[in-house]
Each structure stands twice: as C-alpha cells, then as structure tokens.
Amino acid sequence: MRLTFDEIAARLGVSKQAVIYWFPNKEALIASLALPALRAETDAAIAALAGVPPGMAAVRAFAHALIDFHLSDLDRFRLTYIAVQMPGASVEPSPDLKEQIHATTRPMYDAIEDLLTHVPKARRRPSAMAIHMAVLGFVLLTSLSDTVRDPLLHRRAELVAALLAILAPEDAVEGRDR
C-alpha cells in the first residue's frame, strides 16, 4: 500500500476530502500516527526501568520491554517505523515535527542513559540509542517474518534471549562508572 490520501480514503471508505479535512498534509498524518506510538513506546521503556538497578539489568529490562511492546502490536510498529518509508509516504519532516519526535523519545533515552553506569559517560547516549536500534532491528525482522508468513528458524523466546545475551551479558562486570 502506498501512503497516499487516495489510498487511505479508499481503505477507510471515505472521500479523499474527508481525510484531508483531518490531515491537511502528509506530515500531519504521519505525526498523528507516529507521535502517540512513540509516546507509548517511551512510556513502556520508562516503566520497565522503574526500580531496576543500573548496568546490565537495566539494559535487559529496557530491551525486553521494547521487544514486548512492539511484538504486542506489529501493525503499530509498522505504522511507526516502516510506513513512512514506503513509496508515496516519504515526507521531509519540518523542524517542528522533528523536535516533537525528539521531545517524545528523549525521556526514553535519558532513562536508560542514566542507568548505563558500566559505560563511559561520553558513550552513554550513543549506547542507549544503539540498544534501541538493535531492538528495532530485531522487531523489524520479526515483523518481516510475520508478514511473509515464513516462520523463524528459532523460537522467538530463544532469539530474544540470544539478543539480550549479546546486549547485556549476564557475566559482565557491573557497577563501574568509567
């Protein structure tokens, strides 16, 4: 499906003008889809980190929460992270929309960054983002497997455990602030 006003109207069974009334441009449409999903993702991550000790336990809690969040609703994941990349959907976000996105996700990165005490301070933000990206990649390929109805070679739980073992090994030294 192309993300065009005609396609959306056809899928909803309404006129193109009805869609444009509520969403005057693609940026408004994408913002209405992505921002609530990003807020919910951020809330899930922050909730998962509440009371978790710093270090690898925090990385595991963060990654597991995001995996669970996204796998619980792959359509929401697709709308948030994939649909905007499809032909006809591409839109250069305005500085205002970019700031709204950053303001929505910043608390999630702040929360995990504060708990990465095993990572040198200067590397915490990139590390938080890299963990998030690794989780999104995992969910992306799980979503692809689901879409093409091609079962994964390994059970999902095994793959989650393997990813978490790479991101946050159980035997890693914790508690060191570098």
C-alpha positions as CSV (number, residue, x, y, z in Angstrom):
1,M,0.0,0.0,0.0
2,R,1.2,3.4,-0.8
3,L,0.7,6.1,1.8
4,T,-1.4,8.5,-0.3
5,F,-4.6,10.3,0.6
6,D,-6.4,8.4,-2.1
7,E,-5.3,5.0,-0.7
8,I,-6.1,6.0,2.8
9,A,-9.6,7.2,1.8
10,A,-10.2,4.0,-0.2
11,R,-9.2,1.9,2.8
12,L,-11.4,3.8,5.2
13,G,-14.3,4.0,2.7
14,V,-14.4,7.8,2.9
15,S,-13.7,10.6,0.5
16,K,-10.2,12.0,0.0
17,Q,-11.6,15.3,1.1
18,A,-12.7,13.8,4.4
19,V,-9.1,12.6,5.0
20,I,-7.6,15.9,4.0
21,Y,-10.1,17.7,6.4
22,W,-8.5,15.9,9.4
23,F,-5.0,15.7,7.9
24,P,-4.2,18.6,5.6
25,N,-0.8,17.2,4.6
26,K,1.3,14.1,5.0
27,E,3.3,15.5,7.8
28,A,0.1,15.9,9.9
29,L,-1.0,12.4,9.0
30,I,2.4,10.9,9.9
31,A,2.6,12.9,13.1
32,S,-0.9,11.7,14.2
33,L,0.3,8.1,13.6
34,A,3.8,8.2,14.9
35,L,3.8,10.6,17.9
36,P,1.2,8.6,20.0
37,A,3.0,5.4,19.2
38,L,6.4,6.9,20.2
39,R,4.9,8.3,23.4
40,A,3.6,4.8,24.3
41,E,7.0,3.2,23.4
42,T,8.7,5.8,25.7
43,D,6.2,5.2,28.5
44,A,6.7,1.4,28.2
45,A,10.5,1.8,28.4
46,I,10.5,4.2,31.3
47,A,8.0,2.0,33.2
48,A,10.3,-1.0,32.7
49,L,13.2,0.8,34.1
50,A,11.5,1.9,37.3
51,G,13.3,0.3,40.3
52,V,15.8,-1.6,38.1
53,P,19.4,-1.4,39.2
54,P,21.9,0.3,36.9
55,G,24.0,-1.7,34.5
56,M,23.2,-4.9,32.6
57,A,19.9,-5.4,34.4
58,A,18.7,-2.1,33.1
59,V,19.8,-2.9,29.5
60,R,18.0,-6.2,29.7
61,A,14.8,-4.6,31.2
62,F,14.9,-1.8,28.6
63,A,15.4,-4.1,25.6
64,H,12.9,-6.7,26.8
65,A,10.2,-4.1,27.5
66,L,10.6,-2.6,24.0
67,I,10.6,-6.0,22.3
68,D,7.4,-7.0,24.2
69,F,5.9,-3.6,23.5
70,H,6.4,-3.8,19.7
71,L,5.7,-7.5,19.3
72,S,2.4,-6.9,21.1
73,D,1.2,-4.8,18.1
74,L,3.2,-5.3,14.9
75,D,0.8,-3.1,13.0
76,R,1.5,-0.2,15.3
77,F,5.3,-0.9,14.8
78,R,4.8,-0.9,11.0
79,L,3.0,2.4,11.0
80,T,5.5,4.0,13.3
81,Y,8.8,2.8,11.7
82,I,8.0,1.3,8.3
83,A,5.0,3.0,6.7
84,V,6.7,6.4,6.5
85,Q,9.5,4.8,4.4
86,M,7.1,3.4,1.8
87,P,6.8,4.9,-1.7
88,G,4.5,7.9,-1.7
89,A,4.8,8.3,2.1
90,S,8.2,10.0,2.2
91,V,8.0,13.4,3.6
92,E,10.7,15.7,4.9
93,P,9.6,16.4,8.5
94,S,9.5,20.0,9.5
95,P,11.9,21.2,12.2
96,D,8.8,21.4,14.5
97,L,7.9,17.8,13.8
98,K,11.5,16.7,14.3
99,E,11.5,18.5,17.7
100,Q,8.2,16.9,18.7
101,I,9.7,13.5,17.9
102,H,12.9,14.2,19.8
103,A,10.9,15.6,22.8
104,T,8.9,12.4,22.8
105,T,11.8,10.0,22.6
106,R,14.3,12.0,24.7
107,P,12.9,10.8,28.1
108,M,13.3,7.2,27.0
109,Y,17.0,7.8,26.1
110,D,17.5,9.8,29.3
111,A,16.1,7.0,31.4
112,I,18.3,4.2,30.0
113,E,21.3,6.5,29.7
114,D,21.1,7.3,33.5
115,L,21.4,3.5,34.2
116,L,24.3,2.7,31.9
117,T,26.8,3.2,34.6
118,H,29.0,0.5,33.1
119,V,29.5,2.6,30.0
120,P,31.8,5.7,30.0
121,K,29.8,8.9,30.4
122,A,30.6,10.2,27.0
123,R,29.3,7.0,25.3
124,R,26.1,6.6,27.2
125,R,23.7,8.4,24.8
126,P,25.1,6.6,21.7
127,S,24.9,3.4,23.6
128,A,21.3,4.0,24.6
129,M,20.4,4.7,21.0
130,A,22.3,1.7,19.7
131,I,20.4,-0.6,22.1
132,H,17.2,0.9,20.9
133,M,18.3,0.4,17.3
134,A,19.2,-3.2,17.9
135,V,15.8,-3.9,19.4
136,L,14.1,-2.2,16.4
137,G,16.1,-4.3,14.1
138,F,15.0,-7.5,15.9
139,V,11.4,-6.4,15.7
140,L,11.7,-5.4,12.1
141,L,12.9,-8.8,11.1
142,T,10.3,-10.5,13.3
143,S,7.7,-8.3,11.5
144,L,9.0,-9.2,8.1
145,S,8.9,-12.9,9.0
146,D,5.3,-12.4,10.2
147,T,4.3,-10.5,7.0
148,V,5.6,-13.1,4.6
149,R,4.4,-16.0,6.8
150,D,7.8,-17.5,7.0
151,P,8.4,-18.9,10.4
152,L,11.7,-18.1,12.0
153,L,14.2,-20.9,12.4
154,H,14.3,-20.4,16.1
155,R,11.6,-19.7,18.6
156,R,11.0,-16.1,19.3
157,A,11.9,-16.6,23.0
158,E,15.3,-18.1,22.0
159,L,16.0,-15.2,19.8
160,V,15.1,-12.7,22.5
161,A,17.4,-14.5,24.9
162,A,20.2,-14.5,22.4
163,L,19.8,-10.8,21.7
164,L,19.7,-9.9,25.4
165,A,22.8,-12.1,26.0
166,I,24.7,-10.0,23.4
167,L,23.4,-6.6,24.5
168,A,23.7,-7.3,28.3
169,P,25.8,-10.5,29.1
170,E,24.9,-12.0,32.5
171,D,28.6,-12.3,33.4
172,A,29.6,-8.7,32.5
173,V,31.2,-6.6,35.2
174,E,28.7,-4.1,36.5
175,G,28.6,-1.1,38.7
176,R,31.8,0.5,37.4
177,D,31.4,4.2,36.4
178,R,34.1,5.0,33.9
